[in-house]
Amino acid sequence: MIDWNTTYAAIWRQRQAFLRPVKQTDPIRLEQLLGIDLQKQQLLANTERFISGLPANNALLWGARGTGKSSLVKALLNAYRDRGLRIIEVDKQDLLYLPEIVDEIRELPQRFIIYCDDLSFDNGDTLYKPLKSVLEGSIELPPDNVLFYATSNRRHLLPEHMRDNLDTRLIDGEVHYSDTIEEKISLSDRFGLRLAFYPQPTPTYLDIVDSYFADFTGDRAVLHKAALDFAHQNAAKNGRTARQFFNAYAQNNA
């Protein structure tokens, strides 16, 4: 059994069917996350309500890769763990075990976020069905001390195709979606808080680079040019690329 008084995070391991305590959590802090102030504010407000015992929503963080979705969830743990927040990470293929995981923690005094990174489903995938029951309950209401936070590159978590819209109709000024679209939207609708993350502009990317190179004493213009060249090489200007640039450039210029 995990002592949740001293353990702040755990990861579900399917093969052994148990929660493995995390000894070293990611130290990322909220103030380190730049360019996502609005998303940060909304998720913080929701999490603050949750740990205060007030009604709060399950959250879906969706959008462009490398923009801080996962880092924001990890930073929440460092901000609120002293107030009883705990995180359990579950892979998509292990969503089948969500009911068992929830049963294990529903009577505990801590507040739990069950977190799934890079969540999406393929056509014909049925793993989202146990997720639906955890998000809104079945015959048994979901516990007050559990929320589900997920990150995804897809807004509706399921693949969307043009043919899905063929049966959509406009009736009396209202859109009536096809059954296929309704099924796909119904899953994301269970997340009361849906936050969009968009590609970051060049100034934001360079601000993130500067935050990693706070003690840099060389020519900032040269540093920025190298950072932009690195971003063009990797076809992405975001926080993840800035971190990768720091790992490569700092070592070569130590």
DRENPA-3360 file (N, C-alpha, C; in nm, 2 decimals, always signed):
BEGIN
1 = MIDWNTTY = +0.08/-0.12/+0.00/+0.00/+0.00/+0.00/+0.09/+0.13/+0.00 ~ +0.04/+0.23/-0.07/+0.11/+0.35/-0.08/+0.08/+0.44/+0.04 ~ +0.18/+0.50/+0.10/+0.15/+0.60/+0.20/+0.14/+0.74/+0.13 ~ +0.02/+0.78/+0.11/+0.00/+0.91/+0.03/+0.03/+1.03/+0.12 ~ +0.06/+1.01/+0.24/+0.11/+1.13/+0.32/+0.25/+1.17/+0.28 ~ +0.33/+1.07/+0.23/+0.47/+1.10/+0.20/+0.50/+1.07/+0.05 ~ +0.40/+1.02/-0.02/+0.41/+0.99/-0.17/+0.32/+1.09/-0.24 ~ +0.37/+1.16/-0.34/+0.30/+1.27/-0.40/+0.25/+1.23/-0.54;
9 = AAIWRQRQ = +0.31/+1.12/-0.60/+0.27/+1.08/-0.73/+0.29/+0.93/-0.75 ~ +0.22/+0.87/-0.84/+0.24/+0.73/-0.87/+0.20/+0.70/-1.01 ~ +0.26/+0.59/-1.07/+0.23/+0.55/-1.20/+0.17/+0.41/-1.20 ~ +0.07/+0.39/-1.28/+0.01/+0.26/-1.29/+0.09/+0.17/-1.38 ~ +0.13/+0.05/-1.33/+0.20/-0.05/-1.40/+0.11/-0.16/-1.43 ~ +0.08/-0.18/-1.56/-0.02/-0.28/-1.59/+0.02/-0.42/-1.56 ~ +0.15/-0.46/-1.60/+0.19/-0.59/-1.59/+0.18/-0.65/-1.44 ~ +0.23/-0.56/-1.35/+0.22/-0.60/-1.21/+0.08/-0.56/-1.14;
17 = AFLRPVKQ = +0.01/-0.48/-1.22/-0.13/-0.44/-1.17/-0.12/-0.37/-1.04 ~ -0.03/-0.27/-1.03/-0.02/-0.19/-0.91/+0.03/-0.05/-0.94 ~ +0.01/+0.04/-0.84/+0.06/+0.17/-0.85/+0.20/+0.18/-0.79 ~ +0.29/+0.23/-0.88/+0.43/+0.24/-0.84/+0.46/+0.38/-0.79 ~ +0.50/+0.40/-0.67/+0.53/+0.54/-0.62/+0.64/+0.60/-0.70 ~ +0.63/+0.73/-0.72/+0.73/+0.81/-0.79/+0.82/+0.87/-0.68 ~ +0.95/+0.84/-0.69/+1.04/+0.89/-0.59/+1.10/+1.03/-0.63 ~ +1.12/+1.05/-0.76/+1.17/+1.18/-0.80/+1.07/+1.24/-0.91;
25 = TDPIRLEQ = +1.00/+1.34/-0.87/+0.90/+1.40/-0.96/+0.97/+1.52/-1.03 ~ +0.91/+1.55/-1.15/+0.96/+1.66/-1.23/+0.96/+1.79/-1.15 ~ +1.07/+1.87/-1.14/+1.07/+1.99/-1.05/+1.01/+2.11/-1.12 ~ +0.95/+2.10/-1.24/+0.91/+2.22/-1.31/+0.81/+2.30/-1.22 ~ +0.83/+2.43/-1.23/+0.75/+2.53/-1.15/+0.66/+2.61/-1.25 ~ +0.55/+2.65/-1.19/+0.45/+2.73/-1.28/+0.51/+2.86/-1.34 ~ +0.60/+2.92/-1.26/+0.66/+3.05/-1.31/+0.76/+3.02/-1.42 ~ +0.80/+2.90/-1.45/+0.89/+2.87/-1.56/+0.81/+2.86/-1.69;
33 = LLGIDLQK = +0.69/+2.84/-1.68/+0.61/+2.82/-1.81/+0.56/+2.96/-1.86 ~ +0.61/+2.99/-1.98/+0.59/+3.12/-2.04/+0.50/+3.10/-2.16 ~ +0.43/+3.21/-2.19/+0.34/+3.22/-2.31/+0.21/+3.15/-2.30 ~ +0.18/+3.10/-2.18/+0.05/+3.03/-2.17/-0.02/+3.08/-2.04 ~ -0.02/+3.21/-2.02/-0.07/+3.27/-1.90/-0.22/+3.24/-1.88 ~ -0.30/+3.26/-1.99/-0.44/+3.24/-1.98/-0.48/+3.09/-1.95 ~ -0.41/+3.00/-2.01/-0.44/+2.86/-1.98/-0.40/+2.82/-1.84 ~ -0.28/+2.88/-1.80/-0.23/+2.86/-1.67/-0.33/+2.91/-1.56;
41 = QQLLANTE = -0.39/+3.03/-1.59/-0.48/+3.09/-1.49/-0.61/+3.01/-1.48 ~ -0.66/+2.96/-1.59/-0.78/+2.88/-1.58/-0.76/+2.75/-1.52 ~ -0.65/+2.68/-1.55/-0.63/+2.55/-1.48/-0.60/+2.56/-1.34 ~ -0.53/+2.67/-1.30/-0.50/+2.69/-1.16/-0.63/+2.72/-1.08 ~ -0.72/+2.80/-1.14/-0.85/+2.83/-1.07/-0.93/+2.70/-1.05 ~ -0.93/+2.62/-1.15/-1.01/+2.49/-1.14/-0.94/+2.40/-1.04 ~ -0.81/+2.39/-1.04/-0.74/+2.30/-0.94/-0.76/+2.36/-0.80 ~ -0.75/+2.49/-0.78/-0.77/+2.55/-0.65/-0.91/+2.52/-0.60;
49 = RFISGLPA = -1.01/+2.52/-0.68/-1.15/+2.48/-0.63/-1.15/+2.34/-0.59 ~ -1.08/+2.25/-0.67/-1.08/+2.11/-0.64/-1.02/+2.08/-0.50 ~ -0.90/+2.13/-0.48/-0.83/+2.10/-0.35/-0.90/+2.17/-0.23 ~ -0.99/+2.27/-0.26/-1.06/+2.34/-0.16/-1.19/+2.27/-0.13 ~ -1.22/+2.16/-0.20/-1.34/+2.08/-0.18/-1.46/+2.14/-0.25 ~ -1.44/+2.23/-0.34/-1.55/+2.29/-0.42/-1.57/+2.21/-0.55 ~ -1.68/+2.23/-0.62/-1.70/+2.16/-0.75/-1.60/+2.21/-0.85 ~ -1.54/+2.12/-0.92/-1.44/+2.15/-1.02/-1.46/+2.05/-1.14;
57 = NNALLWGA = -1.40/+2.08/-1.25/-1.42/+2.01/-1.38/-1.30/+1.92/-1.41 ~ -1.33/+1.81/-1.48/-1.22/+1.74/-1.55/-1.17/+1.83/-1.66 ~ -1.04/+1.82/-1.69/-0.98/+1.91/-1.79/-0.91/+1.84/-1.90 ~ -0.93/+1.90/-2.02/-0.86/+1.85/-2.14/-0.77/+1.96/-2.19 ~ -0.64/+1.94/-2.20/-0.55/+2.04/-2.25/-0.51/+1.99/-2.39 ~ -0.56/+2.06/-2.50/-0.53/+2.01/-2.63/-0.47/+2.12/-2.72 ~ -0.40/+2.07/-2.82/-0.34/+2.17/-2.91/-0.20/+2.13/-2.96 ~ -0.13/+2.23/-3.00/+0.00/+2.21/-3.07/+0.10/+2.14/-2.97;
65 = RGTGKSSL = +0.19/+2.06/-3.03/+0.29/+1.98/-2.95/+0.39/+2.08/-2.89 ~ +0.44/+2.04/-2.78/+0.56/+2.11/-2.72/+0.52/+2.25/-2.66 ~ +0.39/+2.28/-2.64/+0.35/+2.41/-2.59/+0.33/+2.42/-2.44 ~ +0.36/+2.31/-2.37/+0.36/+2.32/-2.22/+0.24/+2.25/-2.16 ~ +0.16/+2.17/-2.23/+0.05/+2.11/-2.18/+0.08/+2.01/-2.06 ~ +0.18/+1.92/-2.09/+0.22/+1.83/-1.99/+0.29/+1.89/-1.88 ~ +0.38/+1.99/-1.91/+0.45/+2.06/-1.80/+0.36/+2.14/-1.71 ~ +0.25/+2.19/-1.76/+0.16/+2.26/-1.67/+0.09/+2.17/-1.57;
73 = VKALLNAY = +0.06/+2.05/-1.61/+0.00/+1.95/-1.52/+0.10/+1.91/-1.41 ~ +0.23/+1.89/-1.46/+0.33/+1.85/-1.36/+0.36/+1.96/-1.26 ~ +0.35/+2.09/-1.31/+0.38/+2.20/-1.22/+0.27/+2.22/-1.12 ~ +0.15/+2.17/-1.15/+0.05/+2.18/-1.05/+0.08/+2.10/-0.92 ~ +0.14/+1.98/-0.94/+0.18/+1.90/-0.83/+0.28/+1.97/-0.74 ~ +0.37/+2.04/-0.79/+0.47/+2.11/-0.71/+0.41/+2.23/-0.64 ~ +0.30/+2.29/-0.70/+0.24/+2.40/-0.64/+0.14/+2.36/-0.53 ~ +0.08/+2.24/-0.54/-0.03/+2.21/-0.44/-0.01/+2.08/-0.36;
81 = RDRGLRII = +0.11/+2.02/-0.38/+0.12/+1.89/-0.31/+0.12/+1.91/-0.16 ~ +0.16/+2.02/-0.10/+0.16/+2.05/+0.04/+0.02/+2.07/+0.09 ~ -0.07/+2.09/+0.00/-0.21/+2.11/+0.03/-0.30/+1.98/+0.00 ~ -0.23/+1.87/-0.02/-0.30/+1.74/-0.04/-0.32/+1.70/-0.18 ~ -0.27/+1.77/-0.28/-0.28/+1.72/-0.41/-0.19/+1.61/-0.45 ~ -0.24/+1.51/-0.51/-0.16/+1.39/-0.56/-0.20/+1.37/-0.71 ~ -0.10/+1.31/-0.78/-0.12/+1.28/-0.92/-0.09/+1.13/-0.95 ~ -0.18/+1.07/-1.02/-0.16/+0.93/-1.07/-0.16/+0.93/-1.22;
89 = EVDKQDLL = -0.05/+0.89/-1.28/-0.04/+0.89/-1.42/-0.08/+0.75/-1.48 ~ -0.16/+0.75/-1.58/-0.21/+0.63/-1.64/-0.19/+0.64/-1.79 ~ -0.14/+0.54/-1.85/-0.13/+0.54/-2.00/-0.26/+0.51/-2.06 ~ -0.27/+0.54/-2.19/-0.40/+0.52/-2.26/-0.44/+0.38/-2.26 ~ -0.35/+0.29/-2.28/-0.39/+0.15/-2.29/-0.43/+0.09/-2.15 ~ -0.40/+0.16/-2.05/-0.44/+0.12/-1.91/-0.57/+0.18/-1.86 ~ -0.64/+0.25/-1.95/-0.77/+0.31/-1.90/-0.87/+0.21/-1.86 ~ -0.85/+0.09/-1.91/-0.94/-0.02/-1.87/-0.94/-0.04/-1.72;
97 = YLPEIVDE = -0.83/+0.00/-1.65/-0.81/-0.03/-1.51/-0.86/+0.10/-1.43 ~ -0.91/+0.20/-1.49/-0.95/+0.32/-1.42/-1.05/+0.29/-1.30 ~ -1.15/+0.21/-1.32/-1.24/+0.18/-1.21/-1.17/+0.13/-1.09 ~ -1.08/+0.03/-1.11/-1.00/-0.03/-1.00/-0.92/+0.08/-0.93 ~ -0.85/+0.16/-1.01/-0.77/+0.27/-0.95/-0.85/+0.36/-0.87 ~ -0.96/+0.40/-0.92/-1.05/+0.50/-0.85/-1.10/+0.43/-0.72 ~ -1.14/+0.31/-0.73/-1.19/+0.24/-0.61/-1.09/+0.24/-0.50 ~ -0.96/+0.23/-0.53/-0.85/+0.23/-0.43/-0.83/+0.36/-0.36;
105 = IRELPQRF = -0.87/+0.47/-0.42/-0.84/+0.60/-0.36/-0.96/+0.68/-0.32 ~ -1.08/+0.64/-0.36/-1.20/+0.72/-0.34/-1.23/+0.76/-0.19 ~ -1.18/+0.68/-0.10/-1.21/+0.70/+0.04/-1.10/+0.78/+0.11 ~ -0.99/+0.81/+0.04/-0.88/+0.88/+0.10/-0.90/+1.03/+0.12 ~ -0.83/+1.09/+0.21/-0.85/+1.23/+0.24/-0.78/+1.32/+0.13 ~ -0.68/+1.27/+0.06/-0.61/+1.35/-0.04/-0.70/+1.37/-0.16 ~ -0.65/+1.47/-0.24/-0.72/+1.51/-0.37/-0.64/+1.45/-0.48 ~ -0.70/+1.37/-0.57/-0.62/+1.30/-0.67/-0.66/+1.35/-0.81;
113 = IIYCDDLS = -0.55/+1.38/-0.89/-0.57/+1.40/-1.03/-0.52/+1.28/-1.10 ~ -0.60/+1.21/-1.18/-0.56/+1.10/-1.26/-0.52/+1.17/-1.40 ~ -0.40/+1.14/-1.44/-0.34/+1.22/-1.55/-0.30/+1.12/-1.66 ~ -0.35/+1.16/-1.78/-0.32/+1.08/-1.90/-0.25/+1.17/-2.01 ~ -0.13/+1.14/-2.04/-0.06/+1.23/-2.14/-0.08/+1.18/-2.28 ~ -0.09/+1.27/-2.38/-0.10/+1.24/-2.52/-0.22/+1.14/-2.54 ~ -0.33/+1.18/-2.50/-0.45/+1.09/-2.51/-0.52/+1.11/-2.64 ~ -0.54/+1.00/-2.71/-0.62/+1.00/-2.84/-0.66/+0.86/-2.86;
121 = FDNGDTLY = -0.77/+0.85/-2.95/-0.82/+0.71/-2.98/-0.83/+0.70/-3.13 ~ -0.81/+0.58/-3.18/-0.83/+0.55/-3.32/-0.97/+0.50/-3.35 ~ -1.01/+0.49/-3.47/-1.14/+0.44/-3.51/-1.15/+0.30/-3.46 ~ -1.26/+0.26/-3.40/-1.28/+0.13/-3.35/-1.22/+0.10/-3.22 ~ -1.16/+0.20/-3.16/-1.10/+0.19/-3.03/-1.21/+0.20/-2.92 ~ -1.21/+0.11/-2.83/-1.31/+0.11/-2.72/-1.26/+0.15/-2.58 ~ -1.13/+0.18/-2.58/-1.07/+0.21/-2.45/-1.13/+0.34/-2.38 ~ -1.20/+0.42/-2.46/-1.26/+0.54/-2.41/-1.38/+0.52/-2.32;
129 = KPLKSVLE = -1.44/+0.40/-2.33/-1.56/+0.37/-2.26/-1.55/+0.37/-2.11 ~ -1.44/+0.30/-2.05/-1.43/+0.32/-1.91/-1.40/+0.46/-1.87 ~ -1.33/+0.54/-1.95/-1.31/+0.67/-1.92/-1.43/+0.75/-1.91 ~ -1.53/+0.73/-1.99/-1.66/+0.80/-1.98/-1.72/+0.77/-1.85 ~ -1.72/+0.65/-1.80/-1.79/+0.62/-1.67/-1.71/+0.69/-1.55 ~ -1.58/+0.70/-1.56/-1.51/+0.77/-1.46/-1.53/+0.92/-1.46 ~ -1.55/+0.97/-1.58/-1.57/+1.12/-1.59/-1.71/+1.16/-1.54 ~ -1.81/+1.08/-1.56/-1.94/+1.12/-1.52/-2.01/+1.02/-1.43;
137 = GSIELPPD = -1.95/+0.91/-1.40/-2.01/+0.81/-1.32/-2.10/+0.71/-1.39 ~ -2.14/+0.61/-1.33/-2.23/+0.51/-1.39/-2.35/+0.51/-1.29 ~ -2.39/+0.40/-1.24/-2.49/+0.40/-1.13/-2.43/+0.46/-1.00 ~ -2.30/+0.46/-0.99/-2.23/+0.52/-0.88/-2.17/+0.65/-0.92 ~ -2.19/+0.76/-0.84/-2.14/+0.89/-0.87/-1.98/+0.88/-0.87 ~ -1.91/+0.96/-0.95/-1.77/+0.97/-0.94/-1.73/+1.03/-0.80 ~ -1.62/+0.99/-0.74/-1.58/+1.04/-0.61/-1.55/+1.19/-0.62 ~ -1.57/+1.26/-0.50/-1.54/+1.40/-0.50/-1.39/+1.43/-0.49;
145 = NVLFYATS = -1.31/+1.33/-0.46/-1.17/+1.36/-0.44/-1.08/+1.32/-0.57 ~ -1.15/+1.30/-0.68/-1.08/+1.25/-0.80/-1.12/+1.34/-0.92 ~ -1.02/+1.39/-1.00/-1.05/+1.45/-1.13/-0.96/+1.39/-1.23 ~ -0.99/+1.40/-1.35/-0.92/+1.35/-1.46/-0.87/+1.46/-1.55 ~ -0.73/+1.47/-1.57/-0.67/+1.57/-1.65/-0.60/+1.50/-1.77 ~ -0.62/+1.54/-1.89/-0.56/+1.48/-2.00/-0.50/+1.58/-2.10 ~ -0.39/+1.54/-2.17/-0.34/+1.62/-2.27/-0.36/+1.55/-2.41 ~ -0.37/+1.63/-2.51/-0.39/+1.56/-2.64/-0.36/+1.66/-2.75;
153 = NRRHLLPE = -0.33/+1.61/-2.87/-0.31/+1.70/-2.99/-0.45/+1.71/-3.06 ~ -0.55/+1.63/-3.02/-0.68/+1.64/-3.08/-0.78/+1.70/-2.99 ~ -0.86/+1.79/-3.05/-0.96/+1.86/-2.97/-1.07/+1.76/-2.92 ~ -1.11/+1.66/-3.01/-1.22/+1.57/-2.97/-1.16/+1.43/-2.94 ~ -1.03/+1.42/-2.93/-0.97/+1.29/-2.89/-0.98/+1.18/-2.99 ~ -1.08/+1.18/-3.08/-1.10/+1.08/-3.18/-1.07/+1.14/-3.32 ~ -1.02/+1.06/-3.41/-1.00/+1.11/-3.55/-1.12/+1.16/-3.61 ~ -1.11/+1.27/-3.69/-1.22/+1.33/-3.76/-1.20/+1.33/-3.91;
161 = HMRDNLDT = -1.30/+1.29/-3.98/-1.29/+1.28/-4.13/-1.40/+1.36/-4.19 ~ -1.38/+1.41/-4.31/-1.48/+1.49/-4.38/-1.61/+1.41/-4.40 ~ -1.60/+1.28/-4.42/-1.72/+1.20/-4.44/-1.81/+1.19/-4.32 ~ -1.75/+1.22/-4.20/-1.83/+1.22/-4.08/-1.94/+1.33/-4.08 ~ -1.92/+1.43/-4.16/-2.01/+1.55/-4.16/-2.12/+1.53/-4.26 ~ -2.12/+1.42/-4.34/-2.22/+1.41/-4.45/-2.36/+1.41/-4.40 ~ -2.39/+1.36/-4.28/-2.53/+1.35/-4.23/-2.56/+1.47/-4.14 ~ -2.47/+1.56/-4.13/-2.50/+1.68/-4.04/-2.60/+1.77/-4.11;
169 = RLIDGEVH = -2.70/+1.82/-4.04/-2.81/+1.90/-4.10/-2.83/+2.03/-4.02 ~ -2.87/+2.13/-4.09/-2.91/+2.26/-4.03/-3.07/+2.26/-4.02 ~ -3.12/+2.26/-3.90/-3.27/+2.25/-3.89/-3.31/+2.37/-3.80 ~ -3.40/+2.45/-3.85/-3.45/+2.57/-3.78/-3.33/+2.65/-3.72 ~ -3.23/+2.67/-3.79/-3.11/+2.75/-3.75/-3.02/+2.68/-3.66 ~ -3.04/+2.56/-3.62/-2.96/+2.48/-3.53/-2.89/+2.37/-3.60 ~ -2.76/+2.35/-3.57/-2.68/+2.24/-3.63/-2.72/+2.11/-3.56 ~ -2.76/+2.01/-3.64/-2.78/+1.87/-3.58/-2.67/+1.78/-3.64;
177 = YSDTIEEK = -2.58/+1.75/-3.56/-2.47/+1.67/-3.60/-2.50/+1.53/-3.64 ~ -2.42/+1.46/-3.72/-2.44/+1.32/-3.76/-2.41/+1.24/-3.63 ~ -2.46/+1.12/-3.63/-2.44/+1.03/-3.52/-2.29/+1.01/-3.49 ~ -2.21/+1.00/-3.60/-2.07/+0.98/-3.58/-2.00/+1.10/-3.51 ~ -2.04/+1.22/-3.56/-1.99/+1.34/-3.49/-2.03/+1.35/-3.35 ~ -2.16/+1.32/-3.32/-2.21/+1.32/-3.19/-2.13/+1.23/-3.09 ~ -2.10/+1.11/-3.14/-2.02/+1.02/-3.06/-1.88/+1.07/-3.03 ~ -1.82/+1.14/-3.13/-1.69/+1.19/-3.10/-1.69/+1.31/-3.01;
185 = ISLSDRFG = -1.79/+1.40/-3.03/-1.79/+1.52/-2.94/-1.83/+1.48/-2.80 ~ -1.91/+1.37/-2.79/-1.96/+1.34/-2.65/-1.85/+1.31/-2.56 ~ -1.74/+1.26/-2.60/-1.63/+1.22/-2.51/-1.56/+1.35/-2.47 ~ -1.53/+1.44/-2.56/-1.46/+1.57/-2.51/-1.56/+1.65/-2.43 ~ -1.69/+1.64/-2.46/-1.79/+1.72/-2.38/-1.78/+1.68/-2.23 ~ -1.73/+1.57/-2.20/-1.73/+1.53/-2.06/-1.62/+1.60/-1.98 ~ -1.53/+1.67/-2.05/-1.43/+1.75/-1.99/-1.49/+1.90/-1.98 ~ -1.53/+1.93/-1.86/-1.59/+2.07/-1.84/-1.50/+2.18/-1.86;
193 = LRLAFYPQ = -1.37/+2.15/-1.86/-1.27/+2.26/-1.89/-1.18/+2.21/-2.00 ~ -1.19/+2.28/-2.12/-1.11/+2.24/-2.24/-1.03/+2.36/-2.27 ~ -0.89/+2.35/-2.26/-0.80/+2.45/-2.29/-0.72/+2.43/-2.41 ~ -0.72/+2.53/-2.50/-0.65/+2.52/-2.63/-0.51/+2.58/-2.62 ~ -0.41/+2.51/-2.68/-0.27/+2.55/-2.68/-0.23/+2.57/-2.83 ~ -0.19/+2.69/-2.86/-0.16/+2.72/-3.00/-0.01/+2.73/-3.02 ~ +0.04/+2.72/-3.15/+0.18/+2.74/-3.17/+0.23/+2.87/-3.12 ~ +0.35/+2.88/-3.07/+0.40/+3.00/-3.00/+0.48/+3.08/-3.10;
201 = PTPTYLDI = +0.45/+3.22/-3.10/+0.53/+3.31/-3.19/+0.67/+3.31/-3.15 ~ +0.75/+3.37/-3.25/+0.89/+3.38/-3.23/+0.94/+3.45/-3.10 ~ +0.88/+3.57/-3.07/+0.92/+3.64/-2.94/+0.90/+3.55/-2.82 ~ +0.79/+3.47/-2.81/+0.77/+3.38/-2.70/+0.87/+3.27/-2.69 ~ +0.90/+3.22/-2.81/+1.01/+3.11/-2.81/+1.14/+3.17/-2.76 ~ +1.18/+3.29/-2.80/+1.30/+3.35/-2.76/+1.30/+3.38/-2.61 ~ +1.18/+3.42/-2.56/+1.17/+3.45/-2.42/+1.19/+3.32/-2.34 ~ +1.14/+3.21/-2.39/+1.17/+3.08/-2.32/+1.31/+3.04/-2.33;
209 = VDSYFADF = +1.38/+3.06/-2.44/+1.52/+3.04/-2.45/+1.60/+3.12/-2.35 ~ +1.56/+3.25/-2.34/+1.63/+3.34/-2.24/+1.61/+3.29/-2.10 ~ +1.49/+3.23/-2.07/+1.47/+3.18/-1.93/+1.56/+3.07/-1.90 ~ +1.60/+2.99/-2.00/+1.70/+2.88/-1.98/+1.84/+2.93/-1.97 ~ +1.87/+3.04/-2.03/+2.00/+3.10/-2.04/+2.01/+3.23/-1.95 ~ +1.95/+3.22/-1.83/+1.95/+3.34/-1.75/+2.08/+3.39/-1.71 ~ +2.18/+3.30/-1.70/+2.32/+3.34/-1.66/+2.41/+3.35/-1.78 ~ +2.36/+3.35/-1.90/+2.44/+3.36/-2.02/+2.50/+3.50/-2.03;
217 = TGDRAVLH = +2.63/+3.51/-2.05/+2.70/+3.64/-2.05/+2.75/+3.68/-2.19 ~ +2.72/+3.60/-2.29/+2.77/+3.62/-2.42/+2.68/+3.72/-2.50 ~ +2.69/+3.72/-2.63/+2.61/+3.80/-2.71/+2.47/+3.74/-2.73 ~ +2.36/+3.81/-2.68/+2.23/+3.75/-2.69/+2.18/+3.74/-2.84 ~ +2.23/+3.83/-2.92/+2.19/+3.82/-3.06/+2.24/+3.69/-3.13 ~ +2.36/+3.66/-3.09/+2.42/+3.54/-3.15/+2.34/+3.42/-3.09 ~ +2.31/+3.42/-2.96/+2.24/+3.31/-2.90/+2.10/+3.30/-2.96 ~ +2.03/+3.41/-2.99/+1.90/+3.40/-3.05/+1.91/+3.35/-3.19;
225 = KAALDFAH = +2.01/+3.39/-3.27/+2.02/+3.33/-3.40/+2.04/+3.18/-3.40 ~ +2.13/+3.14/-3.31/+2.15/+2.99/-3.29/+2.02/+2.92/-3.25 ~ +1.94/+2.98/-3.16/+1.82/+2.92/-3.12/+1.72/+2.91/-3.23 ~ +1.71/+3.02/-3.32/+1.62/+3.02/-3.43/+1.66/+2.91/-3.54 ~ +1.79/+2.91/-3.56/+1.85/+2.80/-3.65/+1.81/+2.66/-3.60 ~ +1.82/+2.64/-3.47/+1.79/+2.51/-3.42/+1.64/+2.48/-3.43 ~ +1.56/+2.59/-3.41/+1.41/+2.57/-3.43/+1.38/+2.54/-3.57 ~ +1.44/+2.61/-3.67/+1.41/+2.58/-3.81/+1.45/+2.44/-3.85;
233 = QNAAKNGR = +1.56/+2.39/-3.79/+1.61/+2.26/-3.82/+1.51/+2.15/-3.76 ~ +1.45/+2.19/-3.65/+1.35/+2.09/-3.59/+1.21/+2.12/-3.63 ~ +1.19/+2.22/-3.71/+1.05/+2.26/-3.76/+0.96/+2.29/-3.65 ~ +1.00/+2.35/-3.54/+0.91/+2.38/-3.43/+0.98/+2.49/-3.34 ~ +0.90/+2.59/-3.31/+0.94/+2.69/-3.21/+0.85/+2.69/-3.09 ~ +0.89/+2.61/-2.99/+0.81/+2.60/-2.87/+0.90/+2.57/-2.75 ~ +0.83/+2.55/-2.64/+0.91/+2.53/-2.52/+0.99/+2.40/-2.52 ~ +0.94/+2.30/-2.58/+1.02/+2.17/-2.59/+1.15/+2.20/-2.67;
241 = TARQFFNA = +1.13/+2.27/-2.79/+1.25/+2.29/-2.87/+1.35/+2.38/-2.79 ~ +1.30/+2.48/-2.72/+1.39/+2.57/-2.64/+1.47/+2.48/-2.54 ~ +1.41/+2.39/-2.48/+1.48/+2.30/-2.38/+1.58/+2.22/-2.45 ~ +1.54/+2.16/-2.57/+1.64/+2.08/-2.64/+1.76/+2.17/-2.69 ~ +1.73/+2.29/-2.73/+1.84/+2.38/-2.77/+1.93/+2.41/-2.65 ~ +1.88/+2.43/-2.54/+1.96/+2.45/-2.42/+2.05/+2.33/-2.39 ~ +1.99/+2.21/-2.40/+2.07/+2.09/-2.37/+2.18/+2.08/-2.47 ~ +2.16/+2.12/-2.60/+2.27/+2.11/-2.70/+2.37/+2.22/-2.69;
249 = YAQNNA = +2.32/+2.34/-2.68/+2.40/+2.46/-2.69/+2.48/+2.49/-2.56 ~ +2.42/+2.46/-2.45/+2.49/+2.49/-2.32/+2.61/+2.40/-2.30 ~ +2.59/+2.27/-2.34/+2.70/+2.18/-2.33/+2.82/+2.21/-2.42 ~ +2.78/+2.26/-2.54/+2.89/+2.29/-2.64/+2.95/+2.43/-2.61 ~ +2.89/+2.51/-2.52/+2.94/+2.64/-2.50/+2.96/+2.66/-2.35 ~ +2.99/+2.55/-2.28/+3.01/+2.56/-2.13/+3.14/+2.62/-2.10;
% end
